[in-house]
């Protein structure tokens, strides 16, 4: 049987933690005792948290020309995305046919080159 590897000495771990605490400058802080209670109450999932409503910016009148321009830009981006999807579908559909045609032409070319070699 293999012997289990010995655990590092806990004193070394405590010394390491103490040196980290000193490096962080928390020498005056003492860890809370297990009997201490937390003063802040954390809401339970069953309770409704009080969330302030989102701030609503006051509506400013929008220039019809600006709104039209924004709409055109939005439509342009949607059309470009749709065109890219269509193009990718076409490429995916024709890729096997193109590969087969390339293979057929390479085989024919190889056959012609082999036939030209002197015997």
N, CA, C and O atoms as CSV, one atom per row, in Angstrom:
chain,resi,resn,atom,element,x,y,z
A,1,UNK,N,N,0.830,-1.184,0.000
A,1,UNK,CA,C,0.000,0.000,0.000
A,1,UNK,C,C,0.868,1.239,0.000
A,1,UNK,O,O,1.947,1.267,0.592
A,2,UNK,N,N,0.379,2.253,-0.671
A,2,UNK,CA,C,1.087,3.521,-0.677
A,2,UNK,C,C,0.772,4.281,0.591
A,2,UNK,O,O,-0.361,4.301,1.071
A,3,UNK,N,N,1.809,4.904,1.116
A,3,UNK,CA,C,1.600,5.725,2.306
A,3,UNK,C,C,1.013,7.068,1.871
A,3,UNK,O,O,1.456,7.644,0.878
A,4,UNK,N,N,0.034,7.563,2.597
A,4,UNK,CA,C,-0.505,8.867,2.234
A,4,UNK,C,C,0.556,9.943,2.461
A,4,UNK,O,O,1.361,9.870,3.390
A,5,UNK,N,N,0.529,10.929,1.590
A,5,UNK,CA,C,1.513,11.995,1.721
A,5,UNK,C,C,1.182,12.809,2.961
A,5,UNK,O,O,0.017,13.112,3.217
A,6,UNK,N,N,2.204,13.164,3.732
A,6,UNK,CA,C,1.946,13.915,4.960
A,6,UNK,C,C,1.449,15.318,4.629
A,6,UNK,O,O,1.886,15.934,3.657
A,7,UNK,N,N,0.536,15.804,5.445
A,7,UNK,CA,C,0.003,17.139,5.266
A,7,UNK,C,C,1.016,18.151,5.770
A,7,UNK,O,O,1.745,17.871,6.721
A,8,UNK,N,N,1.076,19.327,5.146
A,8,UNK,CA,C,2.018,20.333,5.644
A,8,UNK,C,C,1.651,20.730,7.063
A,8,UNK,O,O,0.488,20.667,7.463
A,9,UNK,N,N,2.636,21.129,7.796
A,9,UNK,CA,C,2.423,21.519,9.184
A,9,UNK,C,C,1.491,22.721,9.238
A,9,UNK,O,O,1.668,23.693,8.503
A,10,UNK,N,N,0.506,22.644,10.110
A,10,UNK,CA,C,-0.458,23.741,10.215
A,10,UNK,C,C,0.198,25.009,10.736
A,10,UNK,O,O,-0.283,26.107,10.455
A,11,UNK,N,N,1.272,24.885,11.478
A,11,UNK,CA,C,1.964,26.071,11.981
A,11,UNK,C,C,2.533,26.884,10.828
A,11,UNK,O,O,2.529,28.115,10.867
A,12,UNK,N,N,3.023,26.193,9.800
A,12,UNK,CA,C,3.547,26.901,8.634
A,12,UNK,C,C,2.432,27.646,7.910
A,12,UNK,O,O,2.617,28.779,7.464
A,13,UNK,N,N,1.294,27.013,7.800
A,13,UNK,CA,C,0.160,27.660,7.149
A,13,UNK,C,C,-0.280,28.895,7.924
A,13,UNK,O,O,-0.557,29.941,7.336
A,14,UNK,N,N,-0.343,28.768,9.247
A,14,UNK,CA,C,-0.730,29.911,10.062
A,14,UNK,C,C,0.284,31.046,9.945
A,14,UNK,O,O,-0.087,32.219,9.899
A,15,UNK,N,N,1.568,30.685,9.898
A,15,UNK,CA,C,2.601,31.701,9.736
A,15,UNK,C,C,2.462,32.411,8.386
A,15,UNK,O,O,2.616,33.629,8.298
A,16,UNK,N,N,2.169,31.635,7.337
A,16,UNK,CA,C,1.983,32.229,6.012
A,16,UNK,C,C,0.788,33.180,6.000
A,16,UNK,O,O,0.866,34.284,5.461
A,17,UNK,N,N,-0.312,32.741,6.600
A,17,UNK,CA,C,-1.500,33.594,6.655
A,17,UNK,C,C,-1.223,34.867,7.458
A,17,UNK,O,O,-1.684,35.951,7.099
A,18,UNK,N,N,-0.473,34.724,8.535
A,18,UNK,CA,C,-0.148,35.887,9.362
A,18,UNK,C,C,0.732,36.859,8.590
A,18,UNK,O,O,0.547,38.072,8.692
A,19,UNK,N,N,1.682,36.348,7.823
A,19,UNK,CA,C,2.553,37.246,7.055
A,19,UNK,C,C,1.757,37.940,5.945
A,19,UNK,O,O,2.027,39.100,5.634
A,20,UNK,N,N,0.796,37.260,5.351
A,20,UNK,CA,C,-0.060,37.889,4.348
A,20,UNK,C,C,-0.881,38.995,4.994
A,20,UNK,O,O,-1.019,40.077,4.422
A,21,UNK,N,N,-1.424,38.739,6.173
A,21,UNK,CA,C,-2.226,39.745,6.876
A,21,UNK,C,C,-1.376,40.970,7.194
A,21,UNK,O,O,-1.850,42.100,7.086
A,22,UNK,N,N,-0.133,40.754,7.582
A,22,UNK,CA,C,0.756,41.871,7.880
A,22,UNK,C,C,1.096,42.649,6.616
A,22,UNK,O,O,1.179,43.877,6.644
A,23,UNK,N,N,1.294,41.937,5.503
A,23,UNK,CA,C,1.583,42.622,4.245
A,23,UNK,C,C,0.417,43.494,3.800
A,23,UNK,O,O,0.613,44.573,3.241
A,24,UNK,N,N,-0.793,43.019,4.054
A,24,UNK,CA,C,-1.977,43.779,3.667
A,24,UNK,C,C,-2.253,44.941,4.605
A,24,UNK,O,O,-3.084,45.796,4.299
A,25,UNK,N,N,-1.576,44.987,5.732
A,25,UNK,CA,C,-1.745,46.098,6.659
A,25,UNK,C,C,-2.981,45.975,7.522
A,25,UNK,O,O,-3.508,46.983,7.994
A,26,UNK,N,N,-3.448,44.773,7.735
A,26,UNK,CA,C,-4.639,44.556,8.555
A,26,UNK,C,C,-4.258,44.077,9.950
A,26,UNK,O,O,-4.960,43.251,10.532
A,27,UNK,N,N,-3.164,44.580,10.488
A,27,UNK,CA,C,-2.677,44.101,11.776
A,27,UNK,C,C,-3.627,44.445,12.917
A,27,UNK,O,O,-3.724,43.709,13.899
A,28,UNK,N,N,-4.333,45.580,12.781
A,28,UNK,CA,C,-5.219,45.995,13.874
A,28,UNK,C,C,-6.562,45.262,13.841
A,28,UNK,O,O,-7.300,45.270,14.826
A,29,UNK,N,N,-6.872,44.639,12.723
A,29,UNK,CA,C,-8.161,43.953,12.607
A,29,UNK,C,C,-8.083,42.579,13.247
A,29,UNK,O,O,-7.105,41.849,13.086
A,30,UNK,N,N,-9.114,42.253,13.960
A,30,UNK,CA,C,-9.212,40.937,14.560
A,30,UNK,C,C,-10.321,40.171,13.842
A,30,UNK,O,O,-11.345,40.761,13.497
A,31,UNK,N,N,-10.141,38.894,13.615
A,31,UNK,CA,C,-11.206,38.126,12.972
A,31,UNK,C,C,-12.415,38.041,13.887
A,31,UNK,O,O,-12.263,38.018,15.109
A,32,UNK,N,N,-13.617,37.994,13.314
A,32,UNK,CA,C,-14.804,37.901,14.156
A,32,UNK,C,C,-14.875,36.549,14.862
A,32,UNK,O,O,-14.405,35.529,14.357
A,33,UNK,N,N,-15.454,36.579,15.997
A,33,UNK,CA,C,-15.644,35.332,16.735
A,33,UNK,C,C,-16.839,34.589,16.160
A,33,UNK,O,O,-17.720,35.188,15.543
A,34,UNK,N,N,-16.857,33.312,16.363
A,34,UNK,CA,C,-17.970,32.520,15.842
A,34,UNK,C,C,-19.282,32.871,16.536
A,34,UNK,O,O,-20.361,32.620,16.000
A,35,UNK,N,N,-19.186,33.443,17.710
A,35,UNK,CA,C,-20.412,33.795,18.430
A,35,UNK,C,C,-20.932,35.176,18.037
A,35,UNK,O,O,-22.058,35.533,18.385
A,36,UNK,N,N,-20.120,35.962,17.313
A,36,UNK,CA,C,-20.570,37.285,16.867
A,36,UNK,C,C,-21.666,37.126,15.815
A,36,UNK,O,O,-21.672,36.169,15.040
A,37,UNK,N,N,-22.590,38.085,15.807
A,37,UNK,CA,C,-23.656,38.061,14.807
A,37,UNK,C,C,-23.396,39.147,13.780
A,37,UNK,O,O,-22.751,40.156,14.066
A,38,UNK,N,N,-23.895,38.928,12.612
A,38,UNK,CA,C,-23.755,39.903,11.541
A,38,UNK,C,C,-24.845,40.945,11.713
A,38,UNK,O,O,-26.020,40.613,11.867
A,39,UNK,N,N,-24.443,42.207,11.685
A,39,UNK,CA,C,-25.413,43.273,11.891
A,39,UNK,C,C,-26.269,43.518,10.653
A,39,UNK,O,O,-27.437,43.889,10.763
A,40,UNK,N,N,-25.693,43.313,9.493
A,40,UNK,CA,C,-26.465,43.517,8.267
A,40,UNK,C,C,-27.336,42.288,8.032
A,40,UNK,O,O,-26.903,41.153,8.229
A,41,UNK,N,N,-28.534,42.530,7.618
A,41,UNK,CA,C,-29.420,41.422,7.288
A,41,UNK,C,C,-29.386,41.196,5.783
A,41,UNK,O,O,-29.603,42.117,4.996
A,42,UNK,N,N,-29.116,39.976,5.404
A,42,UNK,CA,C,-29.088,39.623,3.993
A,42,UNK,C,C,-30.484,39.139,3.626
A,42,UNK,O,O,-31.003,38.231,4.276
A,43,UNK,N,N,-31.117,39.728,2.588
A,43,UNK,CA,C,-32.475,39.297,2.246
A,43,UNK,C,C,-32.476,37.865,1.724
A,43,UNK,O,O,-31.579,37.446,0.993
A,44,UNK,N,N,-33.488,37.145,2.113
A,44,UNK,CA,C,-33.657,35.785,1.628
A,44,UNK,C,C,-34.243,35.824,0.230
A,44,UNK,O,O,-34.810,36.833,-0.188
A,45,UNK,N,N,-34.105,34.734,-0.482
A,45,UNK,CA,C,-34.668,34.676,-1.828
A,45,UNK,C,C,-36.188,34.787,-1.804
A,45,UNK,O,O,-36.802,35.255,-2.763
A,46,UNK,N,N,-36.786,34.352,-0.700
A,46,UNK,CA,C,-38.236,34.398,-0.620
A,46,UNK,C,C,-38.740,35.821,-0.372
A,46,UNK,O,O,-39.882,36.148,-0.693
A,47,UNK,N,N,-37.881,36.655,0.198
A,47,UNK,CA,C,-38.278,38.027,0.468
A,47,UNK,C,C,-38.051,38.866,-0.773
A,47,UNK,O,O,-37.155,38.595,-1.572
A,48,UNK,N,N,-38.868,39.879,-0.918
A,48,UNK,CA,C,-38.693,40.782,-2.045
A,48,UNK,C,C,-37.645,41.813,-1.676
A,48,UNK,O,O,-37.739,42.473,-0.641
A,49,UNK,N,N,-36.666,41.941,-2.520
A,49,UNK,CA,C,-35.635,42.943,-2.283
A,49,UNK,C,C,-36.162,44.292,-2.732
A,49,UNK,O,O,-36.870,44.396,-3.733
A,50,UNK,N,N,-35.811,45.313,-1.988
A,50,UNK,CA,C,-36.240,46.650,-2.347
A,50,UNK,C,C,-35.260,47.217,-3.357
A,50,UNK,O,O,-34.144,47.609,-3.014
A,51,UNK,N,N,-35.687,47.254,-4.584
A,51,UNK,CA,C,-34.849,47.753,-5.662
A,51,UNK,C,C,-35.452,49.061,-6.141
A,51,UNK,O,O,-36.634,49.120,-6.479
A,52,UNK,N,N,-34.641,50.108,-6.172
A,52,UNK,CA,C,-35.197,51.365,-6.662
A,52,UNK,C,C,-35.509,51.258,-8.153
A,52,UNK,O,O,-34.784,50.592,-8.891
A,53,UNK,N,N,-36.584,51.912,-8.599
A,53,UNK,CA,C,-36.918,51.837,-10.020
A,53,UNK,C,C,-35.828,52.511,-10.849
A,53,UNK,O,O,-35.191,53.459,-10.389
A,54,UNK,N,N,-35.616,52.026,-12.062
A,54,UNK,CA,C,-34.568,52.611,-12.889
A,54,UNK,C,C,-34.902,54.061,-13.218
A,54,UNK,O,O,-36.057,54.430,-13.428
A,55,UNK,N,N,-33.852,54.858,-13.254
A,55,UNK,CA,C,-34.047,56.267,-13.571
A,55,UNK,C,C,-34.431,56.398,-15.043
A,55,UNK,O,O,-33.777,55.837,-15.923
A,56,UNK,N,N,-35.482,57.134,-15.287
A,56,UNK,CA,C,-35.959,57.330,-16.649
A,56,UNK,C,C,-35.523,58.716,-17.104
A,56,UNK,O,O,-35.806,59.726,-16.460
A,57,UNK,N,N,-34.831,58.727,-18.221
A,57,UNK,CA,C,-34.388,60.016,-18.749
A,57,UNK,C,C,-35.597,60.757,-19.311
A,57,UNK,O,O,-36.473,60.145,-19.922
A,58,UNK,N,N,-35.645,62.051,-19.109
A,58,UNK,CA,C,-36.769,62.797,-19.662
A,58,UNK,C,C,-36.741,62.722,-21.184
A,58,UNK,O,O,-35.702,62.900,-21.819
A,59,UNK,N,N,-37.899,62.458,-21.739
A,59,UNK,CA,C,-37.975,62.315,-23.186
A,59,UNK,C,C,-37.830,63.678,-23.852
A,59,UNK,O,O,-38.485,64.659,-23.501
A,60,UNK,N,N,-36.934,63.679,-24.831
A,60,UNK,CA,C,-36.745,64.874,-25.599
A,60,UNK,C,C,-37.368,64.643,-26.965
A,60,UNK,O,O,-37.352,63.523,-27.475
A,61,UNK,N,N,-37.904,65.668,-27.547
A,61,UNK,CA,C,-38.490,65.474,-28.868
A,61,UNK,C,C,-37.404,65.044,-29.864
A,61,UNK,O,O,-36.330,65.642,-29.937
A,62,UNK,N,N,-37.716,64.000,-30.620
A,62,UNK,CA,C,-36.753,63.462,-31.566
A,62,UNK,C,C,-37.074,64.018,-32.940
A,62,UNK,O,O,-38.217,64.020,-33.397
A,63,UNK,N,N,-36.033,64.481,-33.562
A,63,UNK,CA,C,-36.171,65.012,-34.903
A,63,UNK,C,C,-36.574,63.876,-35.847
A,63,UNK,O,O,-35.943,62.819,-35.815
A,64,UNK,N,N,-37.596,64.053,-36.682
A,64,UNK,CA,C,-38.006,62.978,-37.599
A,64,UNK,C,C,-36.874,62.536,-38.522
A,64,UNK,O,O,-36.780,61.358,-38.865
A,65,UNK,N,N,-36.024,63.462,-38.921
A,65,UNK,CA,C,-34.903,63.106,-39.796
A,65,UNK,C,C,-33.913,62.202,-39.064
A,65,UNK,O,O,-33.374,61.260,-39.645
A,66,UNK,N,N,-33.677,62.498,-37.777
A,66,UNK,CA,C,-32.770,61.674,-36.969
A,66,UNK,C,C,-33.354,60.284,-36.777
A,66,UNK,O,O,-32.648,59.283,-36.899
A,67,UNK,N,N,-34.645,60.226,-36.476
A,67,UNK,CA,C,-35.306,58.927,-36.300
A,67,UNK,C,C,-35.249,58.121,-37.600
A,67,UNK,O,O,-35.016,56.913,-37.568
A,68,UNK,N,N,-35.456,58.773,-38.724
A,68,UNK,CA,C,-35.408,58.087,-40.031
A,68,UNK,C,C,-34.004,57.543,-40.272
A,68,UNK,O,O,-33.841,56.413,-40.732
A,69,UNK,N,N,-32.991,58.351,-39.958
A,69,UNK,CA,C,-31.607,57.928,-40.158
A,69,UNK,C,C,-31.272,56.726,-39.280
A,69,UNK,O,O,-30.618,55.786,-39.733
A,70,UNK,N,N,-31.715,56.756,-38.034
A,70,UNK,CA,C,-31.470,55.627,-37.127
A,70,UNK,C,C,-32.160,54.368,-37.632
A,70,UNK,O,O,-31.595,53.276,-37.577
A,71,UNK,N,N,-33.386,54.527,-38.124
A,71,UNK,CA,C,-34.128,53.380,-38.673
A,71,UNK,C,C,-33.412,52.809,-39.876
A,71,UNK,O,O,-33.298,51.591,-40.011
A,72,UNK,N,N,-32.926,53.679,-40.756
A,72,UNK,CA,C,-32.212,53.208,-41.945
A,72,UNK,C,C,-30.917,52.486,-41.565
A,72,UNK,O,O,-30.576,51.467,-42.166
A,73,UNK,N,N,-30.205,53.004,-40.581
A,73,UNK,CA,C,-28.983,52.340,-40.137
A,73,UNK,C,C,-29.283,50.965,-39.536
A,73,UNK,O,O,-28.552,50.000,-39.760
A,74,UNK,N,N,-30.377,50.899,-38.766
A,74,UNK,CA,C,-30.775,49.620,-38.164
A,74,UNK,C,C,-31.153,48.625,-39.257
A,74,UNK,O,O,-30.733,47.468,-39.216
A,75,UNK,N,N,-31.940,49.067,-40.229
A,75,UNK,CA,C,-32.338,48.180,-41.329
A,75,UNK,C,C,-31.134,47.748,-42.151
A,75,UNK,O,O,-31.051,46.599,-42.583
A,76,UNK,N,N,-30.197,48.673,-42.367
A,76,UNK,CA,C,-28.997,48.347,-43.124
A,76,UNK,C,C,-28.211,47.238,-42.432
A,76,UNK,O,O,-27.768,46.292,-43.083
A,77,UNK,N,N,-28.038,47.349,-41.120
A,77,UNK,CA,C,-27.287,46.318,-40.397
A,77,UNK,C,C,-28.030,44.981,-40.414
A,77,UNK,O,O,-27.405,43.926,-40.528
A,78,UNK,N,N,-29.351,45.021,-40.301
A,78,UNK,CA,C,-30.127,43.770,-40.358
A,78,UNK,C,C,-30.036,43.125,-41.729
A,78,UNK,O,O,-29.900,41.907,-41.838
A,79,UNK,N,N,-30.111,43.937,-42.778
A,79,UNK,CA,C,-30.017,43.395,-44.137
A,79,UNK,C,C,-28.633,42.809,-44.405
A,79,UNK,O,O,-28.504,41.768,-45.047
A,80,UNK,N,N,-27.615,43.480,-43.912
A,80,UNK,CA,C,-26.256,42.947,-44.100
A,80,UNK,C,C,-26.090,41.612,-43.372
A,80,UNK,O,O,-25.489,40.682,-43.910
A,81,UNK,N,N,-26.613,41.518,-42.168
A,81,UNK,CA,C,-26.524,40.264,-41.414
A,81,UNK,C,C,-27.290,39.155,-42.121
A,81,UNK,O,O,-26.817,38.021,-42.197
A,82,UNK,N,N,-28.488,39.483,-42.647
A,82,UNK,CA,C,-29.276,38.481,-43.378
A,82,UNK,C,C,-28.558,38.057,-44.655
A,82,UNK,O,O,-28.569,36.879,-45.012
A,83,UNK,N,N,-27.933,39.011,-45.344
A,83,UNK,CA,C,-27.200,38.683,-46.570
A,83,UNK,C,C,-26.023,37.772,-46.271
A,83,UNK,O,O,-25.736,36.859,-47.045
A,84,UNK,N,N,-25.339,38.007,-45.164
A,84,UNK,CA,C,-24.222,37.135,-44.787
A,84,UNK,C,C,-24.707,35.718,-44.485
A,84,UNK,O,O,-24.056,34.741,-44.856
A,85,UNK,N,N,-25.857,35.611,-43.809
A,85,UNK,CA,C,-26.400,34.278,-43.524
A,85,UNK,C,C,-26.780,33.552,-44.806
A,85,UNK,O,O,-26.513,32.359,-44.949
A,86,UNK,N,N,-27.404,34.267,-45.739
A,86,UNK,CA,C,-27.795,33.659,-47.016
A,86,UNK,C,C,-26.553,33.222,-47.783
A,86,UNK,O,O,-26.512,32.121,-48.332
A,87,UNK,N,N,-25.542,34.086,-47.821
A,87,UNK,CA,C,-24.311,33.748,-48.530
A,87,UNK,C,C,-23.651,32.531,-47.918
A,87,UNK,O,O,-23.145,31.673,-48.641
A,88,UNK,N,N,-23.647,32.439,-46.588
A,88,UNK,CA,C,-23.053,31.275,-45.934
A,88,UNK,C,C,-23.835,30.007,-46.266
A,88,UNK,O,O,-23.240,28.948,-46.465
A,89,UNK,N,N,-25.160,30.107,-46.327
A,89,UNK,CA,C,-25.971,28.950,-46.715
A,89,UNK,C,C,-25.647,28.505,-48.134
A,89,UNK,O,O,-25.531,27.308,-48.395
A,90,UNK,N,N,-25.500,29.458,-49.056
A,90,UNK,CA,C,-25.165,29.127,-50.442
A,90,UNK,C,C,-23.800,28.457,-50.505
A,90,UNK,O,O,-23.620,27.457,-51.201
A,91,UNK,N,N,-22.842,29.015,-49.773
A,91,UNK,CA,C,-21.498,28.412,-49.756
A,91,UNK,C,C,-21.565,26.997,-49.205
A,91,UNK,O,O,-20.947,26.084,-49.753
A,92,UNK,N,N,-22.313,26.810,-48.121
A,92,UNK,CA,C,-22.437,25.471,-47.535
A,92,UNK,C,C,-23.099,24.499,-48.498
A,92,UNK,O,O,-22.726,23.326,-48.547
A,93,UNK,N,N,-24.087,24.978,-49.272
A,93,UNK,CA,C,-24.771,24.105,-50.232
A,93,UNK,C,C,-23.869,23.718,-51.398
A,93,UNK,O,O,-23.911,22.574,-51.851
A,94,UNK,N,N,-23.056,24.647,-51.891
A,94,UNK,CA,C,-22.270,24.388,-53.086
A,94,UNK,C,C,-20.873,23.844,-52.812
A,94,UNK,O,O,-20.214,23.378,-53.741
A,95,UNK,N,N,-20.409,23.886,-51.590
A,95,UNK,CA,C,-19.059,23.413,-51.287
A,95,UNK,C,C,-18.837,21.959,-51.700
A,95,UNK,O,O,-17.808,21.670,-52.312
A,96,UNK,N,N,-19.739,21.035,-51.400
A,96,UNK,CA,C,-19.497,19.649,-51.837
A,96,UNK,C,C,-19.424,19.520,-53.362
A,96,UNK,O,O,-18.622,18.738,-53.873
A,97,UNK,N,N,-20.248,20.276,-54.095
A,97,UNK,CA,C,-20.229,20.209,-55.557
A,97,UNK,C,C,-18.906,20.747,-56.099
A,97,UNK,O,O,-18.333,20.186,-57.033
A,98,UNK,N,N,-18.432,21.833,-55.505
A,98,UNK,CA,C,-17.166,22.429,-55.939
A,98,UNK,C,C,-16.012,21.474,-55.652
A,98,UNK,O,O,-15.125,21.295,-56.486
A,99,UNK,N,N,-16.028,20.862,-54.468
A,99,UNK,CA,C,-14.968,19.910,-54.126
A,99,UNK,C,C,-14.963,18.734,-55.098
A,99,UNK,O,O,-13.899,18.310,-55.549
A,100,UNK,N,N,-16.129,18.210,-55.422
A,100,UNK,CA,C,-16.207,17.081,-56.357
A,100,UNK,C,C,-15.699,17.470,-57.737
A,100,UNK,O,O,-15.008,16.684,-58.386
A,101,UNK,N,N,-16.034,18.672,-58.192
A,101,UNK,CA,C,-15.579,19.131,-59.502
A,101,UNK,C,C,-14.062,19.303,-59.516
A,101,UNK,O,O,-13.407,18.937,-60.492
A,102,UNK,N,N,-13.500,19.856,-58.443
A,102,UNK,CA,C,-12.050,20.011,-58.361
A,102,UNK,C,C,-11.362,18.650,-58.375
A,102,UNK,O,O,-10.359,18.465,-59.065
A,103,UNK,N,N,-11.895,17.709,-57.623
A,103,UNK,CA,C,-11.313,16.363,-57.609
A,103,UNK,C,C,-11.389,15.718,-58.993
A,103,UNK,O,O,-10.432,15.091,-59.447
A,104,UNK,N,N,-12.533,15.876,-59.655
A,104,UNK,CA,C,-12.701,15.282,-60.984
A,104,UNK,C,C,-11.686,15.867,-61.962
A,104,UNK,O,O,-11.068,15.129,-62.729
A,105,UNK,N,N,-11.514,17.186,-61.938
A,105,UNK,CA,C,-10.571,17.838,-62.845
A,105,UNK,C,C,-9.125,17.445,-62.512
A,105,UNK,O,O,-8.318,17.227,-63.416
A,106,UNK,N,N,-8.801,17.355,-61.225
A,106,UNK,CA,C,-7.449,16.937,-60.845
A,106,UNK,C,C,-7.164,15.507,-61.294
A,106,UNK,O,O,-6.074,15.201,-61.778
A,107,UNK,N,N,-8.159,14.636,-61.126
A,107,UNK,CA,C,-7.977,13.248,-61.570
A,107,UNK,C,C,-7.772,13.180,-63.071
A,107,UNK,O,O,-6.922,12.429,-63.548
A,108,UNK,N,N,-8.549,13.966,-63.829
A,108,UNK,CA,C,-8.410,13.977,-65.284
A,108,UNK,C,C,-7.041,14.520,-65.682
A,108,UNK,O,O,-6.390,13.972,-66.571
A,109,UNK,N,N,-6.612,15.571,-65.042
A,109,UNK,CA,C,-5.303,16.167,-65.340
A,109,UNK,C,C,-4.183,15.188,-65.004
A,109,UNK,O,O,-3.236,15.037,-65.775
A,110,UNK,N,N,-4.288,14.526,-63.861
A,110,UNK,CA,C,-3.288,13.539,-63.457
A,110,UNK,C,C,-3.229,12.401,-64.460
A,110,UNK,O,O,-2.148,11.922,-64.798
A,111,UNK,N,N,-4.386,11.969,-64.935
A,111,UNK,CA,C,-4.446,10.878,-65.918
A,111,UNK,C,C,-3.757,11.290,-67.210
A,111,UNK,O,O,-3.016,10.495,-67.788
A,112,UNK,N,N,-3.987,12.530,-67.681
A,112,UNK,CA,C,-3.343,13.021,-68.902
A,112,UNK,C,C,-1.832,13.095,-68.722
A,112,UNK,O,O,-1.073,12.710,-69.612
A,113,UNK,N,N,-1.391,13.602,-67.539
A,113,UNK,CA,C,0.048,13.709,-67.292
A,113,UNK,C,C,0.704,12.333,-67.229
A,113,UNK,O,O,1.810,12.141,-67.733
A,114,UNK,N,N,0.025,11.393,-66.615
A,114,UNK,CA,C,0.587,10.031,-66.537
A,114,UNK,C,C,0.662,9.387,-67.907
A,114,UNK,O,O,1.595,8.631,-68.179
A,115,UNK,N,N,-0.300,9.669,-68.777
A,115,UNK,CA,C,-0.300,9.101,-70.120
A,115,UNK,C,C,0.820,9.706,-70.981
A,115,UNK,O,O,1.266,9.076,-71.939
A,116,UNK,N,N,1.266,10.899,-70.654
A,116,UNK,CA,C,2.324,11.561,-71.444
A,116,UNK,C,C,3.709,11.034,-71.077
A,116,UNK,O,O,4.666,11.233,-71.825
A,117,UNK,N,N,3.817,10.381,-69.958
A,117,UNK,CA,C,5.139,9.854,-69.549
A,117,UNK,C,C,5.557,8.731,-70.476
A,117,UNK,O,O,4.747,7.880,-70.846
A,118,UNK,N,N,6.839,8.735,-70.852
A,118,UNK,CA,C,7.314,7.632,-71.704
A,118,UNK,C,C,7.340,6.314,-70.917
A,118,UNK,O,O,7.613,6.274,-69.717
A,119,UNK,N,N,7.058,5.295,-71.621
A,119,UNK,CA,C,6.996,3.984,-70.950
A,119,UNK,C,C,8.296,3.300,-70.922
A,119,UNK,O,O,8.401,2.193,-70.394
